[in-house]
Structures are given as structure tokens and as C-alpha cells.
Amino acid sequence: MEKYYEAIKKFHEKFEMKGTNNEDMNFRLNLLIEELGELAQAVTKGKSREEIMEENIDLLNLIIGNFVSIGASLDEIDSAFWKKHDKIMNRKKKRIEGGNYRVSEFK
């Protein structure tokens, strides 16, 4: 994770994103939605594994960029990841409509 984080941090520095709308979370949310749409198209149109991986990398880059944008440290990210991981590992899976399963917090 550290290498990815540092690479994206350098990207933000190179393109002078600090203090601009490029680090605004509403703007970044729109970028994530756009990239998720591109992933959806790659999957639903039967694109190659390589193209699907590329679209996932675009999302990963944006997500790491979100952490950079809010000034989250690697330690904070690590802690938040494991806290959430522990939470989801204690959930039960539930069969949903269509025969698929979800591991969500059902209420």
C-alpha cells in the first residue's frame, strides 16, 4: 500500500492539486462515479480481463487519491481498514433475490 500511496501522492504534487477543486470530495465522488461507469461497461460488454483490471486500477488510484486529498496517513488507513475488516468478518452471509449472497449489515 505504501508504494501506491506514495505514487499517488507524487501525482497530486506534480499536478499541484493541493488546495484546488481536484481535492474536493464532491468533485472526486463524481470522478469515482464516472470510473465506476467505465468499469460497468467493461464488465457488461465482455471486455478483456486486462481492460477490466485497468478500470479497477483507475478506481484504486482515485480511492488512494481520496486518502491523499483528506490528508490521511498510512497508519490511519491501515487502522481504518482493519477495523472495517474485523467488522465485516463477523457478519453472516445472506441469500438475496436472484440466488446471490450478500455479506452486509442487514437490519
C-alpha positions in Angstrom: 0.0 0.0 0.0 2.8 2.4 0.8 4.2 2.3 -2.7 0.8 3.0 -4.2 0.1 5.8 -1.7 3.4 7.5 -2.4 2.9 7.2 -6.2 -0.5 8.9 -6.0 0.8 11.5 -3.6 3.5 12.3 -6.1 0.9 12.6 -8.8 -1.1 15.1 -6.7 2.1 17.1 -6.0 3.2 17.0 -9.7 -0.1 18.4 -10.8 -0.4 20.8 -7.9 -3.8 19.6 -6.6 -3.4 20.8 -3.0 -5.9 23.5 -2.3 -7.8 23.1 -5.6 -11.1 21.6 -6.5 -9.2 18.4 -7.5 -9.1 17.5 -3.8 -12.7 18.5 -3.2 -14.6 15.3 -2.2 -17.7 16.2 -4.2 -15.5 16.5 -7.3 -13.7 13.3 -6.5 -17.0 11.5 -6.0 -18.1 12.5 -9.5 -14.8 11.0 -10.8 -15.4 7.8 -8.9 -18.9 7.5 -10.4 -17.5 8.1 -13.9 -14.8 5.5 -13.5 -17.3 3.0 -11.9 -19.5 3.5 -15.0 -16.4 2.7 -17.2 -15.9 -0.5 -15.2 -19.5 -1.4 -15.5 -19.3 -1.0 -19.3 -16.1 -3.1 -19.5 -17.8 -5.9 -17.5 -21.2 -5.8 -19.2 -19.7 -5.6 -22.7 -17.5 -8.6 -22.0 -14.2 -6.7 -22.3 -10.9 -8.5 -21.7 -9.5 -9.2 -18.3 -6.8 -6.6 -19.0 -9.4 -3.9 -19.7 -11.3 -4.8 -16.6 -8.1 -4.7 -14.5 -7.3 -1.2 -15.9 -10.7 0.1 -14.9 -10.3 -1.3 -11.4 -6.8 0.4 -11.2 -8.5 3.7 -12.2 -10.8 3.3 -9.2 -8.0 2.2 -6.9 -6.0 5.3 -7.9 -8.9 7.6 -7.2 -9.6 5.9 -3.9 -6.0 6.3 -2.8 -6.2 9.9 -4.1 -9.1 10.4 -1.7 -6.9 9.5 1.2 -4.2 11.8 0.0 -6.8 14.6 -0.5 -8.0 14.4 3.1 -4.5 14.1 4.5 -5.0 10.5 5.8 -1.7 8.9 6.9 -0.8 5.3 6.1 -1.3 4.4 9.8 -4.8 5.9 9.7 -5.7 4.0 6.5 -4.3 0.8 8.0 -6.2 1.2 11.2 -9.5 2.0 9.4 -9.0 -0.9 7.0 -8.5 -3.5 9.8 -11.4 -2.0 11.9 -13.8 -2.4 8.9 -12.3 -5.8 8.1 -12.9 -7.1 11.6 -16.5 -5.8 11.4 -17.3 -7.5 8.1 -15.6 -10.7 9.1 -18.1 -11.0 11.9 -21.1 -10.7 9.6 -23.2 -13.5 8.3 -23.9 -14.1 4.6 -27.5 -13.9 3.5 -29.1 -15.2 0.3 -30.8 -12.5 -1.6 -33.1 -12.3 -4.6 -31.7 -14.0 -7.6 -29.8 -16.6 -5.6 -26.8 -14.4 -4.9 -25.3 -13.9 -1.5 -24.5 -10.7 0.4 -22.4 -10.1 3.4 -23.9 -6.8 4.6 -25.2 -5.3 7.7 -28.9 -6.3 7.4 -31.4 -4.5 9.5 
